[in-house]
Amino acid sequence: MSHPTAHLPRPELYLPVSGPRGPAARVDQIAALQHISSATAAAVLHHMGVRQTTISGPVTTQPGRKIVGPAVTLTFMPQREDLASGLQQENAEKESALWHVLDAILPGDVLVVAAKGDPKTGCLGEMLLTYLKGRRAAGAVIDGFIRDWPIVREMDINLWLRGSTPNYASQANLYPWGYNVPADVAGVLVLPGDIIIADDDGVVVVPIQLVDLLIEQGTRHEGWESFSRMKLAEGGSIWRYYPLSPEGQAEYESWSVANRT
């Protein structure tokens, strides 16, 4: 049975909308960021003046895991039946950004899904997540929901998401529109190639051009916090050690030199 809009003229727009991969991060940059937490990244970027970097809402399904990798974006937009609808489920979705984005995934990438936190849209299910894992993605950050949760929770795959739903991706009000395009993810701008740091605290977007600065300042930040944590555990004064007072800073610098390997 054909859709009632099948006879209507179509706009001159071809889906999916797509863009190029973003700039590639160096292997040494990804390795260095493995030692910087999302909390440190968010704080350091904030001090740089880049404040809208924390994706609030999605939470980890694998506590204790951390991922770092370049973003490949997938955007959902409101359905408009003269363009596309989800009535044919997989037959329609195979022509959408949802299928295409998975073939754009390279090992170590992070799929970042902008789905407006819609609880009626099952952005991905067991089969597509199996393919994503087979592509050796680092994981996925989904501002939205997935389906097939009883099966997915048994898969060894790193996911940050809002929850689960019985619905497939285009069953409700949204449609997989574009990939490798700028994305609004829970109010945060994510560009293809930006670096994602995700751990138990949450998800932070690192603009690719700021990675080296973050590594430099974040490593320094993690260093003095380790020293402060040690001194506080020994009963040291919080006024001296967190954050470091001038006296605490001088003590840290001496300690750092003495313990440098």
N, C-alpha and C positions, 0 to 999 in steps of 0.2 A: 504494500500500500504506500503510495507516494505521500510525501509531506504536503500539507495544504499550500505551502509557499513555493512548491517546486516550479510552478508556472510563472512566477514573478521574475522580472528582470533582475539581474545581479549587478551589484556595484563593481566598478573596475578596481577591485582589490583582491589580491591573491594571498591566501594563507598557506602556511604560516609565515608570519613576519620574522625575519632573521637578520642577524648581524654577524660580523667577524668575531673570532676569538679575541679575547683581550690580550694585553702584553703578557709575556711569559715570565714567571718568577724563576729565579735561579735555584738550583738544587740546594746550594748552601744557605739561601734565605729561608727556604722551607724548613731546613734542618735547624737553623737558629731559632725560628719561631716556635718550634716544638718545646722550647724551654721557657717560653713566655706565656703566662696564663691569660685567659680572656679578661680577668679583672685588671691585671697589669696593663694589658693592651688598651682597655677602655680608659684607664686613668691617664696613661701617657698621652694618648691621642687627645683626650680632653685638655690636658695641659698645653698641648700644641695649638689648641683652638679649634680642633675638629671634634665636635660634640655629639653629632648624630651618628653614632656608629654601633650602638647596641640594639640587636634585634630582640625585642621583648615578646614573649608569648610561646614560641617553640621551646620545648624542654627535651632533654636527652631520654632516649629509651634504653641506653646502655650506660648506667652510672659507672664512673671511673674511666670512661673512654675520653679521648681527646683527638680532634682532627685539625689539620692545617692544610689548606690547599686553595687553588684558584677557583673562583666562582664561575660556573656556567649557569646562566639564568634561564628560568622558565616562567613566563607570565600568563596568568589567567585574566580574561576580560569578561564583562557581561555578555551573555548570549544575545544575538539578534538574528532572528530566524531567516532573514533574507541573505545572511552571510553564512551562518553555520548554526547547527543545533546538535544536540546529543541524542536525538531519537534513535539513531542507528547504532549507538554505543561504539564498539570497537571499529566497525566499518567506517564511521565518521571520524573517530579519534585517530585512526591510522593515517589520515591525511592532515592531522593537526600537529601543532608544535610538540605535543606529548611524545609522539613516536620519534620525531626528528631530533629532539634534544638528546635523546639517549644515544643516538649514533654520533653525536658531537662530543660525548664524554671520552676523555683520555684518562689513563691511569693517574690516580692522585687528585683528580678534580673533585670539587664539591658541587653537587647540584643544588641550586638555590631556587626555591619555588615561591613565587608571589601569588598567593591565592586569597588574599584579603581576609584570612582567618575564617573563611566560610565553612561552617560545620556541616553543610549539606553537599560539599564537593569532596569526593574521594580522589585526591590528586593522583595518587599512585596506588596500585594494588600489588598483590604477591608476584604476579608474573613480571610486571615491569620492574619491580624492585629486584627480582632475581636477575633480570638482564642488567640492571644498573650495577649490581654486585659483580656480575660476570665481566663487566667493562672495567672492573677494578677501580671504581670510584672510591675516594676516601670516605664518602658518605653523602647525606643529603640534609639540608635545612629547609623545612617546609612551613611557611606561614599559612597553615591550613591543616587538613586532615587526610588520612589515608584509609583504605579499606583492607579487608582480609587480615585484620589484626591477629586473630588466633594463630595464623600461620606465620605472619611476619615476625611476631615476637620470638619465635623459635629460630629465626634466621640470624646469622652473625653479621649484622649490618648496622652501621652507625647512622642513627637517625635523630634529628631534633624536629619535633612536630607538636601540634596542639592536641591531637587526639585521633579517634577513629570514627568512621561512619560506614553504614552499609552501601552508600551510593557510589556509583562510578564517577569518573572525572567530569563528564559533561551532562550528568543526569539532572542537575538542578539549574542554577542561574548563571554559571560561569562556563567558559570554554577555553581550552589551551590555545593561546593566541600567538605568542612569539617566543623565540629563544635567542640567547646571546644578544639580548638587548638590555638597555637600562631598566631596572626593576625597582618598584616601590615595595619593599619587604617590611611589613609592619611599621611603616613610616620611615624607613631607612633606605637611602639610595644605594643600590648595589650595581656596580658596573661589571661587565664581563672582564675577568682577569683580576679583580680585587681579591685580596687574600682573606679567607674565612678562618677565624680561630674559634673553635667551639669546644667547650668542656662542660663540666658539671654546673658551673656558674651561669653559662649561657653562651650567646653567640655574638662575636664582634667582627665587624667588617673593617679591614685595613686597606685603605687606598694604596694601590700598587706602588705609586711614586713615593710613599712614605715608609715603605718597608724597612729600608736601611736605617732611617732615623729611629724607627720604633725599635729595631734590634739594638741599636746603640743605647738609647735611653732606657728601654725596657730591661736590658741586661743589667744596667747599673741599678735600676729600681729593684729588681729581684735580688741583687747582691746585698744592698743595704737592708732590705726587709729580712733576709735570712739572718743577718747579724742582729737586727733588732729582735727578731723572734727568739734567738738564742739567749740574748741578754734578759728579755722579759721572762723567759722560762726559768732563768736563774734568780728572779726576784728583783731585777733592775728596775729603776724608776721609769714609768711610762712617760714622764715629762722629759726625760733625757733621751729615751730610746725610740719613742714613736709619736710623731716622726722625729728624726734625729735633731737634737739641739746642736748648736755649734760645738759644744763639748763632746756630744755623742758622735757627731760627724768626724771630729778629729780622732776620736777613739776608733771609729770604724775604719778610717783610712789607714791608721797604724796596723789594725788587725788585718785588713785586706792585704797590705804589703807583706806582713809576716806569714800569711797563709797562702800567698800566691804560689801556684805550681808552675 
